[in-house]
Amino acid sequence: MTLSSIRTWAVASLLFVVPTAAISAETHIVEMLNKHPDNPKIRQVFYPPVIKVEVGDTVRFVSSDKGHNSASIDGMIPEGADEWKSKLGREFEIKITQDGTYGFVCTPHYGLGMVGLILAGDYSVNLDAAKEVKHRGKAKKVFKELFETL
C-alpha cells in the first residue's frame, strides 16, 4: 500500500466517523420582545415561545428589545445539561447537548409570563419532571398553555 493510498483511505474513513448531527447542526433564533409581533396586546414574550431542535443544534436568544435575558429554570432541563443565565440586553447562544425539555425564562419578566420551551430530540426524557415545576404569576398560566400544545 502506498503512502498516497493510505492517506486516501484515512480521509475516507473519517467521513464515516463524524456524527450526522455535527454535519447538519442548525442555529435557531428566539427573539426576546416587549410585544408579540402578531398581537401587540401580548407583552413580554419569547418568539417563538416553543422550538423543536436536535441535539447538537444551537439556540440563539436575540434581545430585539432592551431589558431581557434568557435563563434556564431549575428542574426544567435534562439531568446533566448545562444551566445558563445570559446578561440583560445581550445576545446569547446555548448549544443543546442532550435530548429533553428545556424550560427558560426572562428573569425580570418571569412573573409576567415571559417563558418558553426548547424541545430537543426525544423531549419526553424529562417532560413529566418539567411539567411538575411550580411557577409564579402569569408564568404558571403560560407554561400550562405551552405544555397543552405539545
DSSP file with accessible surface (Angstrom, degrees, kcal/mol):
  #  RESIDUE AA STRUCTURE BP1 BP2  ACC     N-H-->O    O-->H-N    N-H-->O    O-->H-N    TCO  KAPPA ALPHA  PHI   PSI    X-CA   Y-CA   Z-CA
    1    1 A M              0   0  178      0, 0.0     2,-0.1     0, 0.0     0, 0.0   0.000 360.0 360.0 360.0 132.3    0.0    0.0    0.0
    2    2 A T     >  -     0   0   89      1,-0.1     4,-2.1     4,-0.0     5,-0.2  -0.395 360.0-112.5 -85.1 163.4    1.4    3.4   -1.0
    3    3 A L  H  > S+     0   0  108      1,-0.2     4,-2.3     2,-0.2     5,-0.2   0.895 118.1  54.2 -60.4 -39.0    1.5    6.5    1.2
    4    4 A S  H  > S+     0   0   78      1,-0.2     4,-2.2     2,-0.2    -1,-0.2   0.913 108.8  46.8 -63.3 -43.1   -1.0    8.2   -1.1
    5    5 A S  H  > S+     0   0   44      2,-0.2     4,-2.4     1,-0.2    -1,-0.2   0.860 109.8  54.3 -71.5 -30.3   -3.5    5.3   -0.8
    6    6 A I  H  X S+     0   0   76     -4,-2.1     4,-2.7     2,-0.2    -2,-0.2   0.937 109.6  47.7 -65.7 -43.6   -3.1    5.2    3.0
    7    7 A R  H  X S+     0   0  157     -4,-2.3     4,-2.6     2,-0.2     5,-0.2   0.921 111.8  50.0 -61.6 -44.5   -3.9    9.0    3.1
    8    8 A T  H  X S+     0   0   92     -4,-2.2     4,-2.5     1,-0.2     5,-0.2   0.937 112.5  46.8 -60.6 -45.4   -6.9    8.5    0.8
    9    9 A W  H  X S+     0   0  171     -4,-2.4     4,-2.5     2,-0.2    -2,-0.2   0.925 111.8  51.2 -63.0 -42.4   -8.2    5.6    3.0
   10   10 A A  H  X S+     0   0   40     -4,-2.7     4,-1.4     2,-0.2    -2,-0.2   0.929 112.7  44.9 -63.4 -44.5   -7.7    7.6    6.2
   11   11 A V  H  X S+     0   0   97     -4,-2.6     4,-0.9     1,-0.2     3,-0.3   0.934 113.7  49.9 -65.6 -44.6   -9.6   10.6    4.9
   12   12 A A  H >X S+     0   0   42     -4,-2.5     3,-0.7    -5,-0.2     4,-0.5   0.906 107.8  53.8 -62.5 -38.0  -12.4    8.4    3.5
   13   13 A S  H >X S+     0   0   40     -4,-2.5     3,-1.0     1,-0.2     4,-0.5   0.834  99.9  61.9 -69.6 -28.4  -12.8    6.6    6.8
   14   14 A L  H >X S+     0   0  105     -4,-1.4     4,-1.6    -3,-0.3     3,-1.0   0.828  91.6  66.9 -65.1 -29.7  -13.2    9.8    8.7
   15   15 A L  H << S+     0   0  125     -4,-0.9    -1,-0.2    -3,-0.7    -2,-0.2   0.809 101.3  48.3 -61.5 -26.4  -16.3   10.5    6.8
   16   16 A F  H << S+     0   0  178     -3,-1.0    -1,-0.3    -4,-0.5    -2,-0.2   0.614 108.5  54.3 -90.2 -10.6  -18.0    7.6    8.5
   17   17 A V  H << S+     0   0  109     -3,-1.0    -2,-0.2    -4,-0.5    -1,-0.1   0.789  82.4  94.4 -93.1 -29.9  -16.9    8.6   12.0
   18   18 A V  S  < S-     0   0   69     -4,-1.6     5,-0.1     1,-0.1     2,-0.0  -0.451  82.6-118.5 -68.2 123.1  -18.3   12.2   12.0
   19   19 A P    >>  -     0   0   84      0, 0.0     4,-1.2     0, 0.0     3,-0.7  -0.344  13.4-125.5 -63.4 145.7  -21.7   12.2   13.6
   20   20 A T  H 3> S+     0   0  109      1,-0.2     4,-2.4     2,-0.2     3,-0.4   0.871 108.9  60.8 -58.8 -38.1  -24.6   13.3   11.4
   21   21 A A  H 3> S+     0   0   43      1,-0.2     4,-0.6     2,-0.2    -1,-0.2   0.871 101.4  53.6 -60.1 -35.3  -25.7   15.9   14.0
   22   22 A A  H <4 S+     0   0   65     -3,-0.7     3,-0.3     1,-0.2    -1,-0.2   0.857 111.4  45.9 -68.2 -32.4  -22.3   17.6   13.7
   23   23 A I  H  < S+     0   0  123     -4,-1.2    -2,-0.2    -3,-0.4    -1,-0.2   0.894 122.7  33.1 -75.9 -39.0  -22.7   17.9    9.9
   24   24 A S  H  < S+     0   0   67     -4,-2.4    -1,-0.2     2,-0.0    -2,-0.2   0.192  80.5 144.5-107.5  16.7  -26.3   19.1   10.0
   25   25 A A     <  -     0   0   48     -4,-0.6     2,-0.3    -3,-0.3    32,-0.1  -0.280  31.1-160.7 -58.9 141.1  -26.4   21.2   13.2
   26   26 A E        -     0   0  118     28,-0.2    32,-2.9     2,-0.0     2,-0.5  -0.823  16.8-129.9-120.5 161.7  -28.6   24.3   12.9
   27   27 A T  E     -a   58   0A  68     -2,-0.3     2,-0.4    30,-0.2    32,-0.2  -0.963  22.9-160.5-111.9 126.9  -28.9   27.6   14.7
   28   28 A H  E     -a   59   0A  37     30,-3.0    32,-3.4    -2,-0.5     2,-0.4  -0.893   9.5-138.7-108.8 139.1  -32.4   28.5   15.8
   29   29 A I  E     -a   60   0A  75     -2,-0.4     2,-0.5    30,-0.2    32,-0.2  -0.822  17.1-177.1-103.0 131.4  -33.4   32.1   16.7
   30   30 A V  E     -a   61   0A   0     30,-2.7    32,-2.7    -2,-0.4     2,-0.3  -0.994  18.2-147.3-123.0 119.9  -35.6   33.1   19.6
   31   31 A E  E     -aB  62  47A  70     16,-3.2    16,-2.6    -2,-0.5     2,-0.6  -0.672   4.4-143.9 -87.6 144.5  -36.4   36.8   19.9
   32   32 A M  E     +aB  63  46A   0     30,-2.8    33,-1.5    -2,-0.3    32,-0.5  -0.945  35.7 176.8-106.9 112.6  -36.8   38.5   23.2
   33   33 A L  E     - B   0  45A  15     12,-3.0    12,-2.3    -2,-0.6     3,-0.1  -0.876  45.3-145.6-126.3 152.9  -39.6   41.1   22.7
   34   34 A N  E    S+     0   0A  58     -2,-0.3    10,-2.2    10,-0.2     2,-0.4   0.794  96.4  27.0 -78.2 -31.9  -41.6   43.7   24.5
   35   35 A K  E    S- B   0  43A 105      8,-0.3     8,-0.2    10,-0.1    -1,-0.2  -0.995  88.9-108.5-134.6 141.1  -44.6   43.0   22.3
   36   36 A H        -     0   0   37      6,-2.9     3,-0.2     3,-0.6     6,-0.2  -0.413  29.2-131.4 -63.1 135.1  -45.7   39.9   20.3
   37   37 A P  S    S+     0   0   70      0, 0.0    -1,-0.1     0, 0.0    10,-0.0   0.792 104.5  36.7 -64.5 -25.2  -45.2   40.5   16.6
   38   38 A D  S    S+     0   0  120      1,-0.3    -2,-0.1     4,-0.0     0, 0.0   0.628 129.3  28.4 -99.8 -18.2  -48.7   39.3   15.7
   39   39 A N    >   -     0   0   67     -3,-0.2     3,-2.4     3,-0.2    -3,-0.6  -0.741  61.0-168.6-146.0  93.8  -50.6   40.6   18.7
   40   40 A P  T 3  S+     0   0   82      0, 0.0    -1,-0.1     0, 0.0    -4,-0.0   0.629  84.5  72.3 -63.1 -10.6  -49.2   43.8   20.3
   41   41 A K  T 3  S+     0   0  184     -6,-0.1     2,-0.6     2,-0.1    -6,-0.0   0.741  83.2  79.0 -72.8 -22.7  -51.6   43.2   23.3
   42   42 A I  S <  S-     0   0   68     -3,-2.4    -6,-2.9    -6,-0.2     2,-0.3  -0.798  74.5-168.0 -87.7 119.8  -49.4   40.3   24.3
   43   43 A R  E     +B   35   0A 126     -2,-0.6    -8,-0.3    -8,-0.2    -9,-0.1  -0.766  49.3  21.6-115.7 157.1  -46.4   41.8   26.1
   44   44 A Q  E    S+     0   0A  34    -10,-2.2     2,-0.3    -2,-0.3   -10,-0.2   0.990  82.0 157.6  55.1  81.4  -43.0   40.5   27.3
   45   45 A V  E     -B   33   0A  18    -12,-2.3   -12,-3.0    -3,-0.1     2,-0.4  -0.946  47.4-132.8-135.8 153.2  -42.6   37.4   25.1
   46   46 A F  E     -B   32   0A   4     69,-0.4   -14,-0.2    -2,-0.3    69,-0.1  -0.870  41.5-121.6 -93.5 138.9  -40.1   35.0   23.6
   47   47 A Y  E    S+B   31   0A  76    -16,-2.6   -16,-3.2    -2,-0.4    69,-0.0  -0.967  99.5  19.5-134.8 116.2  -40.8   34.5   19.9
   48   48 A P  S    S-     0   0   45      0, 0.0    -1,-0.3     0, 0.0     3,-0.1   0.614  81.6-161.4 -76.7 156.4  -41.3   31.7   19.2
   49   49 A P  S    S+     0   0   46      0, 0.0    68,-2.7     0, 0.0     2,-0.4   0.735  78.9  35.8 -77.1 -22.2  -42.2   30.5   22.7
   50   50 A V  E     +d  117   0B  34     66,-0.2     2,-0.4    -4,-0.1    68,-0.2  -1.000  69.1 177.7-132.4 130.3  -41.6   26.8   21.8
   51   51 A I  E     -d  118   0B  17     66,-2.0    68,-3.1    -2,-0.4     2,-0.5  -0.980  20.4-142.6-131.6 146.4  -39.0   25.5   19.4
   52   52 A K  E     +d  119   0B 139     -2,-0.4     2,-0.3    66,-0.2    68,-0.2  -0.936  31.8 163.5-106.3 130.3  -38.1   22.0   18.4
   53   53 A V  E     -d  120   0B   4     66,-2.7    68,-2.3    -2,-0.5     2,-0.3  -0.821  32.2-117.1-135.5 173.9  -34.4   21.3   17.8
   54   54 A E    >   -     0   0  120     -2,-0.3     3,-2.4    66,-0.2    42,-0.2  -0.824  44.0 -87.9-111.7 154.4  -32.0   18.4   17.5
   55   55 A V  T 3  S+     0   0   45     -2,-0.3    42,-0.2     1,-0.3     3,-0.1  -0.394 118.8  35.1 -58.0 133.6  -29.1   17.6   19.8
   56   56 A G  T 3  S+     0   0   13     40,-3.3    -1,-0.3     1,-0.4    41,-0.1   0.130  92.5 118.5 101.7 -18.3  -26.1   19.5   18.5
   57   57 A D    <   -     0   0    7     -3,-2.4    39,-3.0   -32,-0.1    -1,-0.4  -0.336  58.3-131.4 -74.6 163.6  -28.1   22.5   17.4
   58   58 A T  E     -aC  27  95A  26    -32,-2.9   -30,-3.0    37,-0.2     2,-0.5  -0.924   7.3-151.2-116.9 141.0  -27.6   25.9   18.8
   59   59 A V  E     -aC  28  94A   0     35,-2.8    35,-2.2    -2,-0.4     2,-0.6  -0.969  11.2-160.5-111.5 123.4  -30.3   28.3   20.1
   60   60 A R  E     -aC  29  93A  71    -32,-3.4   -30,-2.7    -2,-0.5     2,-0.6  -0.923   4.3-154.2-106.9 119.4  -29.6   32.0   19.8
   61   61 A F  E     -aC  30  92A   0     31,-3.4    31,-2.2    -2,-0.6     2,-0.6  -0.842  12.7-160.8 -92.1 120.1  -31.5   34.3   22.0
   62   62 A V  E     -a   31   0A  31    -32,-2.7   -30,-2.8    -2,-0.6     2,-1.8  -0.912  14.4-142.8-108.9 121.6  -31.7   37.8   20.3
   63   63 A S  E     +a   32   0A  26     -2,-0.6    28,-0.1     1,-0.2   -30,-0.1  -0.588  30.4 166.6 -83.3  80.6  -32.5   40.8   22.5
   64   64 A S  S    S+     0   0   51     -2,-1.8     2,-0.3   -32,-0.5    -1,-0.2   0.791  71.7  35.0 -66.7 -29.8  -34.6   42.6   19.9
   65   65 A D  S >  S-     0   0   54    -33,-1.5     3,-0.5    -3,-0.2    24,-0.2  -0.950  98.7-103.0-122.5 149.1  -35.9   44.9   22.7
   66   66 A K  T 3  S+     0   0  189     -2,-0.3     3,-0.1     1,-0.2    -2,-0.1  -0.213  92.8  41.2 -68.5 157.7  -33.9   46.1   25.7
   67   67 A G  T 3  S+     0   0   33      1,-0.3     2,-0.3    -4,-0.1    -1,-0.2   0.592  85.3 112.7  88.5  13.3  -34.2   44.7   29.2
   68   68 A H    <   +     0   0    0     -3,-0.5    21,-2.9   -36,-0.1    22,-0.4  -0.836  32.6 169.2-118.8 156.8  -34.5   40.9   28.5
   69   69 A N        -     0   0    3     -2,-0.3     2,-0.4    19,-0.2    19,-0.1  -0.867  27.3-121.5-145.6-178.7  -32.4   37.9   29.1
   70   70 A S        +     0   0    0     -2,-0.3    16,-3.0    36,-0.1     2,-0.3  -0.999  29.6 169.6-131.9 134.5  -32.6   34.1   29.0
   71   71 A A  E     -FE  85 105B   5     34,-1.8    34,-2.2    -2,-0.4    14,-0.2  -0.998  32.1-118.4-144.7 141.0  -32.1   31.7   31.9
   72   72 A S  E     - E   0 104B  16     12,-2.3     2,-0.5    -2,-0.3    32,-0.2  -0.342  31.3-124.4 -70.3 161.1  -32.7   28.0   32.4
   73   73 A I    >   -     0   0   17     30,-1.5     3,-2.6     3,-0.1    30,-0.3  -0.938  24.8-108.0-113.9 128.7  -35.1   27.0   35.1
   74   74 A D  T 3  S+     0   0  117     -2,-0.5    -1,-0.0     1,-0.3     9,-0.0  -0.268 106.8  15.4 -52.5 130.4  -34.2   24.6   37.9
   75   75 A G  T 3  S+     0   0   47      2,-0.1    -1,-0.3     3,-0.1    58,-0.2   0.360 109.1  87.1  85.7  -4.8  -35.9   21.3   37.3
   76   76 A M  S <  S+     0   0    0     -3,-2.6    27,-3.0    27,-0.2    -2,-0.1   0.079  74.4  69.7-118.5  24.4  -36.8   22.1   33.7
   77   77 A I  S    S-     0   0   23     25,-0.2    25,-0.2    -5,-0.1    -2,-0.1  -0.956  93.6 -88.0-132.0 155.9  -33.7   21.0   31.9
   78   78 A P    >   -     0   0    3      0, 0.0     3,-2.2     0, 0.0    -2,-0.1  -0.256  55.0 -89.5 -61.5 148.1  -32.4   17.4   31.4
   79   79 A E  T 3  S+     0   0  187      1,-0.3     3,-0.1    -4,-0.1    47,-0.0  -0.355 115.3  18.3 -57.1 130.3  -30.2   15.9   34.1
   80   80 A G  T 3  S+     0   0   62      1,-0.3    -1,-0.3    -3,-0.1     2,-0.1   0.278  93.5 127.8  89.3 -10.4  -26.6   16.7   33.3
   81   81 A A    <   -     0   0   13     -3,-2.2    -1,-0.3     1,-0.1     2,-0.3  -0.471  67.7-100.6 -76.9 151.6  -27.4   19.6   30.9
   82   82 A D        -     0   0  113     -2,-0.1     2,-0.1    -3,-0.1    -1,-0.1  -0.546  30.7-136.8 -74.4 132.5  -25.7   22.9   31.4
   83   83 A E        -     0   0  130     -2,-0.3     2,-0.3   -11,-0.1    -1,-0.0  -0.436  25.5-165.1 -76.1 161.7  -27.7   25.6   33.1
   84   84 A W        -     0   0   17     -2,-0.1   -12,-2.3    10,-0.0     2,-0.2  -0.988  24.0-179.3-148.8 156.7  -27.5   29.2   31.7
   85   85 A K  B     -F   71   0B 148     -2,-0.3   -14,-0.2   -14,-0.2     2,-0.1  -0.786  20.1-155.5-154.4 113.1  -28.2   32.8   32.5
   86   86 A S        -     0   0    9    -16,-3.0     2,-0.2    -2,-0.2     6,-0.1  -0.361  25.8 -98.3 -85.6 167.3  -27.5   35.5   30.0
   87   87 A K    >   -     0   0  154      4,-0.2     3,-1.6     1,-0.1   -17,-0.1  -0.536  50.1 -87.9 -81.4 151.6  -26.8   39.2   30.6
   88   88 A L  T 3  S+     0   0  100      1,-0.3   -19,-0.2    -2,-0.2    -1,-0.1  -0.329 108.6   5.6 -60.3 135.2  -29.6   41.7   30.2
   89   89 A G  T 3  S+     0   0   36    -21,-2.9     2,-0.4     1,-0.2    -1,-0.3   0.557 103.6 119.8  71.5  11.2  -30.0   43.1   26.7
   90   90 A R    <   -     0   0  158     -3,-1.6    -1,-0.2   -22,-0.4     2,-0.1  -0.859  67.2-116.4-113.6 142.8  -27.3   40.8   25.2
   91   91 A E        -     0   0  116     -2,-0.4     2,-0.3   -29,-0.1   -29,-0.2  -0.457  40.1-173.2 -67.3 146.9  -27.5   38.2   22.5
   92   92 A F  E     -C   61   0A  53    -31,-2.2   -31,-3.4    -2,-0.1     2,-0.4  -0.999  14.6-156.9-149.0 142.1  -26.8   34.7   23.9
   93   93 A E  E     -C   60   0A  91     -2,-0.3     2,-0.4   -33,-0.2   -33,-0.2  -0.959   4.8-172.4-123.2 143.7  -26.3   31.2   22.5
   94   94 A I  E     -C   59   0A  22    -35,-2.2   -35,-2.8    -2,-0.4     2,-0.5  -1.000  18.0-140.8-130.8 130.6  -26.6   27.8   24.1
   95   95 A K  E     -C   58   0A 130     -2,-0.4     2,-0.6   -37,-0.2   -37,-0.2  -0.811  21.1-130.5 -89.8 130.2  -25.6   24.6   22.4
   96   96 A I        +     0   0    1    -39,-3.0   -40,-3.3    -2,-0.5   -39,-0.1  -0.722  32.4 170.6 -85.4 120.2  -28.1   21.8   23.0
   97   97 A T        +     0   0   72     -2,-0.6     2,-0.3   -42,-0.2    -1,-0.1   0.525  55.4  38.3-109.8 -10.0  -26.2   18.7   24.2
   98   98 A Q  S    S-     0   0   65    -44,-0.1    -1,-0.1     2,-0.1    22,-0.1  -0.990  80.6-101.8-143.7 151.8  -28.9   16.3   25.3
   99   99 A D  S    S+     0   0   68     -2,-0.3     2,-0.3    -3,-0.1    22,-0.2  -0.382  73.1  78.0 -61.1 146.7  -32.4   15.1   24.5
  100  100 A G  E    S- G   0 120B   0     20,-2.5    20,-2.9    25,-0.1     2,-0.5  -0.827  79.5 -59.1 145.6-179.6  -35.1   16.7   26.7
  101  101 A T  E     - G   0 119B   0     22,-0.3     2,-0.5    -2,-0.3    18,-0.2  -0.865  40.0-164.0 -99.5 130.5  -37.3   19.6   27.5
  102  102 A Y  E     - G   0 118B   5     16,-2.8    16,-2.4    -2,-0.5     2,-0.4  -0.961   3.4-160.5-118.8 112.7  -35.5   22.8   28.4
  103  103 A G  E     - G   0 117B   0    -27,-3.0   -30,-1.5    -2,-0.5     2,-0.3  -0.740  15.2-178.0 -90.3 140.0  -37.6   25.5   30.2
  104  104 A F  E     -EG  72 116B   1     12,-2.5    12,-2.2    -2,-0.4     2,-0.3  -0.941   8.7-170.2-140.0 162.3  -36.4   29.0   30.1
  105  105 A V  E     -EG  71 115B  11    -34,-2.2   -34,-1.8    -2,-0.3     2,-0.7  -0.965  31.6-120.8-146.4 153.2  -37.4   32.4   31.4
  106  106 A C    >   -     0   0    0      8,-2.2     3,-0.9    -2,-0.3     4,-0.4  -0.932  34.2-146.1 -91.4 113.9  -36.6   36.1   31.2
  107  107 A T  G >  S+     0   0   50     -2,-0.7     3,-0.9     1,-0.3     4,-0.3   0.880  92.8  47.3 -59.5 -40.1  -35.7   36.7   34.8
  108  108 A P  G 3  S+     0   0   67      0, 0.0    -1,-0.3     0, 0.0     3,-0.1   0.777 122.2  36.7 -70.3 -20.9  -37.0   40.3   35.1
  109  109 A H  G X >S+     0   0   34     -3,-0.9     5,-2.1     5,-0.2     3,-0.6   0.131  79.6 112.7-118.6  21.2  -40.3   39.3   33.4
  110  110 A Y  G X 5S+     0   0   32     -3,-0.9     3,-2.2    -4,-0.4    29,-0.4   0.943  79.2  50.5 -58.4 -50.6  -40.9   35.9   34.8
  111  111 A G  G 3 5S+     0   0   27     -4,-0.3    27,-2.6     1,-0.3    -1,-0.2   0.730 105.8  58.3 -63.7 -18.8  -44.0   36.9   36.8
  112  112 A L  G < 5S-     0   0   95     -3,-0.6    -1,-0.3    25,-0.2    -2,-0.2   0.406 124.0-103.3 -90.0   0.7  -45.4   38.5   33.6
  113  113 A G  T < 5 +     0   0    8     -3,-2.2     2,-1.7     1,-0.2    -3,-0.2   0.679  65.6 153.6  90.0  20.7  -45.2   35.1   31.9
  114  114 A M      < +     0   0    0     -5,-2.1    -8,-2.2    -8,-0.2     2,-0.3  -0.624  34.2 124.5 -85.2  87.3  -42.1   35.6   29.7
  115  115 A V  E     + G   0 105B   4     -2,-1.7   -69,-0.4   -10,-0.2     2,-0.3  -0.885  32.6 176.2-138.6 166.2  -41.2   31.9   29.5
  116  116 A G  E     - G   0 104B   0    -12,-2.2   -12,-2.5    -2,-0.3     2,-0.4  -0.970  19.7-121.9-163.8 177.2  -40.6   29.3   26.8
  117  117 A L  E     -dG  50 103B   0    -68,-2.7   -66,-2.0    -2,-0.3     2,-0.5  -0.990   3.3-158.3-133.8 140.1  -39.6   25.8   25.9
  118  118 A I  E     -dG  51 102B   0    -16,-2.4   -16,-2.8    -2,-0.4     2,-0.6  -0.978  14.2-159.7-110.3 126.8  -36.9   24.1   23.9
  119  119 A L  E     -dG  52 101B   2    -68,-3.1   -66,-2.7    -2,-0.5     2,-0.5  -0.934  11.1-168.0-110.3 109.0  -37.8   20.6   22.8
  120  120 A A  E     -dG  53 100B   0    -20,-2.9   -20,-2.5    -2,-0.6   -66,-0.2  -0.882  46.9 -60.6-107.3 123.4  -34.7   18.6   21.9
  121  121 A G  S    S+     0   0   27    -68,-2.3     2,-1.8    -2,-0.5     3,-0.1  -0.151 130.3  13.5  50.4-123.8  -34.8   15.3   20.1
  122  122 A D  S >  S+     0   0   86      1,-0.2     3,-1.5     2,-0.1    -1,-0.2  -0.601  77.6 175.8 -80.9  83.8  -36.7   12.9   22.4
  123  123 A Y  G >   +     0   0   57     -2,-1.8     3,-0.8     1,-0.3   -22,-0.3   0.597  63.4  80.9 -72.2  -6.0  -38.0   15.7   24.6
  124  124 A S  G >>  +     0   0   68      1,-0.2     3,-0.5     2,-0.2     4,-0.5   0.667  65.4  93.7 -73.0 -11.0  -40.1   13.2   26.7
  125  125 A V  G <4 S+     0   0   91     -3,-1.5    -1,-0.2     1,-0.3    -2,-0.1   0.864 111.0   3.2 -49.6 -45.9  -36.9   12.3   28.7
  126  126 A N  G <> S+     0   0   18     -3,-0.8     4,-2.6     2,-0.1    -1,-0.3   0.144  97.3 116.1-127.8  19.1  -37.7   14.9   31.4
  127  127 A L  H <> S+     0   0   21     -3,-0.5     4,-2.3    -4,-0.3     5,-0.2   0.915  77.6  48.9 -59.2 -46.8  -41.1   16.2   30.2
  128  128 A D  H  X S+     0   0  120     -4,-0.5     4,-1.1     1,-0.2    -1,-0.2   0.921 112.6  48.3 -62.1 -41.5  -43.0   15.0   33.2
  129  129 A A  H  > S+     0   0   58      1,-0.2     4,-0.6     2,-0.2     3,-0.4   0.909 110.6  51.7 -64.4 -40.9  -40.5   16.5   35.6
  130  130 A A  H >< S+     0   0    0     -4,-2.6     3,-0.9     1,-0.2    -1,-0.2   0.894 107.0  53.4 -63.7 -38.0  -40.6   19.8   33.8
  131  131 A K  H 3< S+     0   0   96     -4,-2.3    -1,-0.2     1,-0.2    -2,-0.2   0.774 103.1  58.9 -66.9 -26.0  -44.3   19.9   34.0
  132  132 A E  H 3< S+     0   0  135     -4,-1.1    -1,-0.2    -3,-0.4    -2,-0.2   0.637  77.6 110.6 -80.1 -14.3  -44.2   19.4   37.8
  133  133 A V    <<  -     0   0   37     -3,-0.9     2,-0.3    -4,-0.6   -58,-0.1  -0.410  69.1-128.1 -66.0 133.5  -42.1   22.5   38.4
  134  134 A K        -     0   0  171     -2,-0.1     2,-0.3     1,-0.0    -1,-0.1  -0.625  27.2-168.9 -85.3 142.4  -44.1   25.2   40.2
  135  135 A H        -     0   0   27     -2,-0.3     2,-0.2     2,-0.1   -24,-0.0  -0.869  11.7-131.0-128.6 163.3  -44.2   28.8   38.8
  136  136 A R    >>  -     0   0  149     -2,-0.3     3,-1.1     4,-0.1     4,-0.6  -0.706  60.4 -10.8-112.8 162.8  -45.4   32.1   40.0
  137  137 A G  H >> S-     0   0   58     -2,-0.2     3,-1.0     1,-0.2     4,-0.6  -0.087 124.2 -18.0  55.3-145.8  -47.6   34.8   38.5
  138  138 A K  H 3> S+     0   0   99    -27,-2.6     4,-2.5     1,-0.2    -1,-0.2   0.709 124.0  78.3 -68.6 -20.2  -48.6   34.6   34.8
  139  139 A A  H <> S+     0   0    0     -3,-1.1     4,-2.8   -29,-0.4     5,-0.3   0.879  88.4  58.4 -57.4 -36.2  -45.7   32.1   34.1
  140  140 A K  H <X S+     0   0  146     -3,-1.0     4,-1.9    -4,-0.6    -1,-0.2   0.944 110.1  41.8 -58.3 -47.5  -47.9   29.4   35.7
  141  141 A K  H  X S+     0   0  123     -4,-0.6     4,-2.3     2,-0.2    -2,-0.2   0.914 114.5  50.7 -67.7 -43.8  -50.7   30.0   33.1
  142  142 A V  H  X S+     0   0   22     -4,-2.5     4,-2.7     1,-0.2    -2,-0.2   0.932 110.5  48.5 -64.3 -45.9  -48.3   30.4   30.1
  143  143 A F  H  X S+     0   0    4     -4,-2.8     4,-2.8     2,-0.2     5,-0.3   0.917 109.6  53.5 -60.8 -40.4  -46.4   27.2   30.9
  144  144 A K  H  X S+     0   0  135     -4,-1.9     4,-1.8    -5,-0.3    -1,-0.2   0.944 111.3  46.0 -58.0 -45.7  -49.7   25.3   31.2
  145  145 A E  H  X S+     0   0   91     -4,-2.3     4,-0.9     2,-0.2    -2,-0.2   0.906 112.3  50.6 -64.9 -41.0  -50.8   26.6   27.8
  146  146 A L  H >< S+     0   0   17     -4,-2.7     3,-0.9     1,-0.2     4,-0.4   0.933 110.3  48.9 -64.2 -44.0  -47.4   25.8   26.2
  147  147 A F  H >< S+     0   0   24     -4,-2.8     3,-1.2     1,-0.2    -1,-0.2   0.859 105.2  59.3 -65.0 -31.9  -47.5   22.2   27.6
  148  148 A E  H 3< S+     0   0  125     -4,-1.8    -1,-0.2    -5,-0.3    -2,-0.2   0.749  98.6  59.6 -67.9 -22.6  -51.0   21.8   26.3
  149  149 A T  T <<        0   0  101     -3,-0.9    -1,-0.2    -4,-0.9    -2,-0.2   0.615 360.0 360.0 -79.9 -12.8  -49.8   22.5   22.7
  150  150 A L    <         0   0   67     -3,-1.2    -3,-0.0    -4,-0.4    -4,-0.0  -0.403 360.0 360.0 -75.8 360.0  -47.4   19.5   22.8
